[in-house]
């Protein structure tokens, strides 16, 4: 049995090794013949100097070799034509840019000339009014002088009569018949002349002049304010109220700029963006870059808040997260109990530049890129409050940059018990001067 087994010891093991080697050799020869006949691969030869690439070349390697290869005359000519066409297009574009540069300078000069003409008109109006005012003062002077000259003439006549009487008396005293002449002198004596009470009224119209100075001062302040406002109006854009954000007791006018407190809630379903507890509304257009300016008419409201808010301002509930100025997502100025204050991050300061006259309009200016927000008295252009990086210690901010879109925000506040609810607030329609 041991002699017949294929894995026998001794000769059996040698026989197995020979059979395996012969099988591998046959398999290798067969595979080599198949490769030569079917795929025609060139066998690797260590003695050959030619480089053999057994795999397809990659596109990157092909492009590299194509660049390394010497281009033909046809390729060079075609490339030259392409470069010449590119040069022509580049020269044409440069000429176009130069023309635009020249046009910009020309257009700017035209704009400057138009501005000069407008200011020349303003100066001409002011100069004309100046001449009219000076002429009125000159006329008042002439009238006063005429009256005063007449009074002076009367007094000079009286003076002449007094001098003549003195001369006659002195002459009579020097003559011998003094008694006779004394009697004649007494018969021609003059009664003393007293100043007329009307003389005191002969003077320049000082009251009218004081009124004129006050009026000119007021015009000067208003002109300065309007010139400053003119710069802000260049950044103005139409602002309307987003009805979807309005509290249920707010009624928006047809134009979308006015809002009134109605006292009764609407019966429609609540919107996700709607304020459900705080009587507030937001503008419809977000501010995401650049500068923007708008004004709110507050004359028909006794308690209000005007400001800006980010998208993150909470709309539901009555906690601080939903009230203007009581969180990090909103800024405002508010009038409550006749006190005007500025609020942000639940901190407040008294507003600057507030006079005795109640505010008529509040101006709001935003420089989104620089993180600046300013509130104005839009009638006098006095700054009520400025929010910027310089004010961060007051409002407990580590930084002051806008990172979310801003929306105009308006809120009705509850007045004291003895007053009626506020009625109307309106976003002003701004147009250039």
Buried (B, 14 or more C-beta within 10 A) or exposed (E): EEEEEEEBEEEBEEEEEEEEEEEEEEEEEEEEEEEEEEEEEEEEEEEEEEEEEEEEEEEEEEEEEEEEEEEEEEEEEEEEEEEEEEEEEEEEEEEEEEEEEEEEEEEEEEEEEEEEEEEEEEEEEEEEEEEEBEEBBEEBEEEBEEBEEEBEEEEEEEEEEEEEBEEBBEEBEEEEEEEEBEEEBEEEEEEEEEEEEEBEEBEEBEEEBEEBEEEEEEEEEBEEBEEBBEEBBEBBEBBBBBBBBBBBBBBBBEEBBBBBBBEEEBEEEBBEEBBBBBBBBBBBBBBEEEBBBBBBBBEEBBBBBBBBBBEEBBBBEEEEBBBBBBBBBBBBBBBBEEEBBBBBBEEBEEBBEBEEEEBEBBBBBBBBEEBBBBBBBBBBBBBBBBBEEEBBEBBEBEEBEBEEBBBBBBBBBEBEEEEEBBEBBBBBEBEEE
